[in-house]
Amino acid sequence: MEPILDWGIQVILWLQQYSSPALDSFFKGVTFLGDEEFIFLLLPILYWLVDRTMGLHLSLLLALSAYFNSLTKAIVDQPRPFVYDTRVPALIEATEDGFPSGHTQISVVLWGYLAQHFRRAWLWIAAGLLILLVPLSRIYLGVHFPTDLLGGYVIGALLLGLFLWIAPRLSAWLTRLRPWQQVGLITLSAALLILLYPQRNGISNAGSLLGLGYGILLERRWIRFDVAGSGQQKTLRLVVGLVTAAAAYFGLRVAFAALEPALLFRFVRYALISLWIVTGAPWLFVKTGLAPTEDGAS
């Protein structure tokens, strides 16, 4: 393994030698497109304004992708380049282990899904560029080996292909279950994820998936909001939604910061944030007239 990592170090040093610091800002901007903060902004926009079902499916896919990425990192336990060789400067902060690259995996899953869903030539081109540039930024910034990118590409492509194949069949099967069966299945699935990987990121992703699952059930049963609306309604919906979601995200972080056990409250925090985005915000939109329901009411 060491010869491969040593070769990766040479690639990073060569790329940084001829491009840094001139391209530092550019690649930091590119890498943001795979950060949690960017995903936090993008997914609600898709869910609240563009296509509710697509936004939900993509949210579930990205949460599962993040979970399996963290689990694989913990199993492989490969250091980052700047830890392996101190000659490599890390141009941004990076935690966890290195393999596989989460940004690469997210890029494949996110942009691949959107390109496949909308089927527009320009989006296929944009997706292809981002699937190349975001991973490249991780090498340039000194936080991933080239082999980390390869792992992210392979796992991301497998997850995306499997999800696109199984999601319609699974969705049809789940709708035939009784409500108590749906709740039980969601709860057991979250519990299984925690048992498989009871660490910080595993707990976060399990909480997000639980909140998404419960949120879908509640929204479909009691709200059934529609993404239609005027430009003014959608703009206000976006502002109100992002402000309240950010308040939940940061407010719960502060409120739970000193509480123990920390992992339990982390699980609850991510579950509540997802629940608000999927159910709470749409309820608020309908009640304030910012979104209609599927039966045309507002």
URKA-V890948 format. One record per pair of residues at least 12 apart in sequence whose C-alpha atoms are under 10 Angstrom apart, sorted by the first residue. I is the first residue (numbers start at 1). GAP is how many residues later the second one is. If there is no record, write none. Layout:
BEGIN
I;GAP  I;GAP
END
This chain:
BEGIN
2;82  4;141  4;142  4;143  5;73  5;74  5;75  5;76  5;79  5;80  5;140  5;141  5;142  5;143  6;75  6;78  6;79  6;139  7;138  7;139  7;140  8;73  8;131  8;136  8;137  8;138  8;139  8;140  9;72  9;73  9;75  9;76  9;78  9;79  9;130  9;133  9;135  9;136  9;137  10;78  10;135  11;128  11;129  11;134  11;135  12;69  12;76  12;77  12;126  12;127  12;128  12;129  12;130  12;131  12;132  12;133  12;134  13;74  13;75  13;76  13;126  13;127  13;129  14;126  15;121  15;124  15;125  15;126  15;127  16;72  16;73  16;75  16;123  16;124  16;125  16;126  17;123  19;121  20;71  20;120  20;121  21;70  23;114  23;117  23;118  24;67  24;68  24;113  24;116  24;117  25;66  26;111  27;64  27;106  27;107  27;108  27;109  27;110  27;111  27;112  27;113  27;114  28;63  28;64  28;106  28;109  28;110  28;112  28;113  29;105  29;108  30;100  30;103  30;104  30;105  30;106  30;107  30;108  31;61  31;72  31;73  31;76  31;99  31;102  31;103  31;104  31;105  31;106  31;107  31;110  32;71  32;102  32;105  33;70  33;73  33;74  33;97  33;100  33;101  34;68  34;69  34;70  34;71  34;72  34;73  34;76  34;96  34;100  34;101  35;67  35;68  35;71  36;30  36;67  36;70  39;20  39;23  39;67  39;71  40;19  40;202  40;205  40;206  40;209  40;237  41;197  41;201  41;204  41;205  42;13  42;17  43;12  43;13  43;15  43;16  43;19  43;234  44;12  44;15  44;194  44;197  44;198  44;201  44;230  44;233  44;234  44;237  45;189  45;192  45;193  45;196  45;197  46;12  46;13  46;181  47;12  47;179  47;180  47;230  47;231  47;235  48;177  48;178  48;179  48;180  48;186  48;189  48;190  48;193  48;229  48;230  48;233  48;234  48;237  48;243  49;177  49;178  49;179  49;180  49;182  49;184  49;185  49;186  49;188  49;189  49;242  50;176  50;177  50;178  50;184  51;175  51;176  51;177  52;172  52;173  52;174  52;175  52;226  53;163  54;59  54;60  54;63  55;59  55;223  56;156  56;157  56;160  56;222  57;56  57;106  57;107  57;110  57;111  57;114  57;155  58;51  58;52  58;55  58;56  58;102  58;105  59;51  59;149  59;150  59;153  59;215  59;219  60;103  60;145  60;148  60;149  60;152  60;153  61;45  61;48  61;49  61;52  61;98  61;99  61;102  61;103  61;106  61;148  62;43  62;44  62;45  62;47  62;48  62;94  62;97  62;98  62;143  62;147  63;43  63;141  63;142  63;143  63;144  63;145  63;146  63;149  64;95  64;99  64;129  64;138  64;141  64;142  64;144  64;145  65;37  65;40  65;41  65;44  65;45  65;90  65;91  65;94  65;95  65;140  66;36  66;37  66;39  66;40  66;90  66;135  66;136  66;138  66;139  67;126  67;130  67;134  67;135  67;136  67;137  67;138  67;139  67;142  68;32  68;34  68;87  68;88  68;91  68;125  68;129  68;133  68;134  68;137  69;30  69;31  69;32  69;33  69;34  69;36  69;37  69;82  69;83  69;86  69;87  69;132  69;133  70;26  70;27  70;28  70;29  70;30  70;31  70;32  70;127  70;129  70;130  70;131  70;132  70;135  71;29  71;122  71;125  71;126  71;127  71;128  71;130  71;131  72;25  72;26  72;27  72;28  72;79  72;83  72;125  73;23  73;24  73;25  73;26  73;27  73;28  73;29  73;75  74;22  74;23  74;24  74;25  74;123  74;125  75;22  75;24  75;122  76;21  76;22  76;23  76;24  77;19  77;20  77;21  77;22  77;23  78;18  78;19  78;20  78;21  78;22  78;70  79;16  79;17  79;18  79;19  79;20  79;64  79;65  79;66  80;14  80;15  80;16  80;17  80;18  80;19  80;62  80;63  80;64  80;65  80;68  81;16  81;17  81;58  81;61  81;62  81;63  81;64  82;12  82;59  82;60  82;61  82;62  82;63  83;14  83;15  83;60  88;53  88;54  88;55  89;51  89;52  89;53  89;54  90;48  90;49  90;50  90;51  90;52  90;53  90;54  91;47  91;49  91;50  91;51  91;52  92;46  92;49  92;50  92;51  93;48  93;49  93;50  94;47  94;48  94;49  94;50  95;48  96;105  97;46  97;47  98;45  98;46  98;47  98;49  98;50  98;51  99;45  99;46  99;47  99;48  99;49  99;50  99;51  99;52  99;53  100;44  100;45  100;46  100;47  100;48  100;49  100;50  100;51  100;52  100;53  100;54  100;55  100;56  101;34  101;37  101;38  101;42  101;43  101;44  101;45  101;46  101;47  101;48  101;49  101;50  101;51  101;52  101;54  101;55  102;33  102;36  102;42  102;46  102;47  102;49  102;50  102;51  102;53  102;54  103;28  103;31  103;32  103;33  103;34  103;35  103;41  103;46  103;49  103;50  103;53  104;26  104;27  104;28  104;29  104;30  104;31  104;32  104;33  104;34  104;44  104;45  104;46  104;47  104;48  104;49  104;50  104;51  104;52  105;26  105;30  105;43  105;44  105;45  105;46  105;47  105;48  105;49  105;50  105;51  105;52  105;53  105;54  105;55  106;25  106;28  106;29  106;46  106;47  106;49  106;50  106;51  106;54  107;20  107;21  107;23  107;24  107;25  107;26  107;27  107;28  107;45  107;46  107;49  107;50  108;19  108;20  108;22  108;23  108;24  108;26  108;27  108;44  108;45  108;46  108;47  108;48  108;49  108;50  108;51  108;52  109;22  109;43  109;44  109;46  109;47  109;48  109;49  109;50  109;51  109;52  109;54  110;17  110;21  110;46  110;50  111;12  111;13  111;15  111;16  111;17  111;18  111;19  111;20  112;12  112;15  112;16  112;18  112;19  112;44  112;45  112;48  112;49  113;14  113;47  113;48  113;50  113;51  114;13  115;12  115;13  116;48  117;47  131;22  132;17  134;15  135;13  135;14  135;15  135;17  135;18  136;13  175;42  179;38  179;42  182;31  182;32  182;35  183;27  183;30  183;31  183;34  185;28  186;23  186;24  186;25  186;26  186;27  186;28  187;19  187;22  187;23  187;24  187;26  187;27  188;22  189;17  189;20  189;21  189;24  190;12  190;13  190;15  190;16  190;17  190;18  190;19  190;20  190;21  190;23  191;12  191;15  191;16  191;19  192;14  193;12  193;13  193;14  193;16  194;12  194;13  194;73  198;65  199;64  200;62  200;63  200;64  200;66  200;67  201;62  201;65  201;66  202;61  202;65  203;60  203;61  203;62  203;63  203;64  203;65  203;67  203;68  204;59  204;60  204;61  204;62  204;63  204;64  204;65  204;66  204;67  205;61  205;62  205;65  205;66  206;61  206;62  206;64  206;65  207;57  207;58  207;59  207;60  207;61  207;62  207;63  207;64  207;65  207;66  207;67  207;68  208;59  208;60  208;61  208;62  208;63  208;64  208;65  208;66  208;67  209;61  209;62  209;65  209;66  210;57  210;58  210;60  210;61  210;62  210;64  210;65  211;56  211;57  211;58  211;59  211;60  211;61  211;62  211;63  211;64  211;65  211;66  211;67  211;68  212;58  212;59  212;60  212;61  212;62  212;63  212;64  212;65  212;66  212;67  213;58  213;61  213;62  213;65  214;57  214;60  214;61  214;64  214;65  215;56  215;57  215;59  215;60  215;61  215;62  215;63  215;64  215;65  216;59  216;62  216;63  217;61  217;62  218;57  218;60  218;61  218;62  219;56  219;59  219;60  219;61  219;63  219;64  220;59  222;57  222;61  223;56  223;57  223;59  223;60  223;61  223;63  223;64  223;69  223;70  223;71  224;55  224;58  224;59  224;62  224;68  224;69  224;70  224;71  225;54  225;57  225;58  225;60  225;61  225;66  225;67  225;68  225;69  225;70  225;71  225;72  225;73  226;56  226;59  226;60  226;65  226;66  226;67  226;68  226;69  226;70  226;71  226;72  227;55  227;58  227;63  227;64  227;65  227;66  227;67  228;62  228;63  228;64  228;65  228;66  228;68  229;60  229;61  229;62  229;63  229;69  230;60  230;61  232;58  233;52  233;56  233;57  233;58  234;51  234;56  234;57  235;55  236;49  236;54  236;55  237;44  237;45  237;47  237;48  237;49  237;51  237;52  237;53  237;54  238;43  238;47  238;52  240;41  240;44  240;45  240;50  241;35  241;36  241;39  241;40  241;41  241;43  241;44  242;35  242;39  244;29  244;32  244;33  244;36  244;37  245;28  245;29  245;31  245;32  245;35  245;36  246;27  247;26  248;21  248;22  248;24  248;25  248;26  248;28  248;29  249;20  249;21  249;23  249;24  249;25  249;27  250;19  250;23  251;18  252;13  252;14  252;16  252;17  252;18  252;20  252;21  253;12  253;13  253;16  253;17  255;14  256;12  256;13  285;13  286;12
END
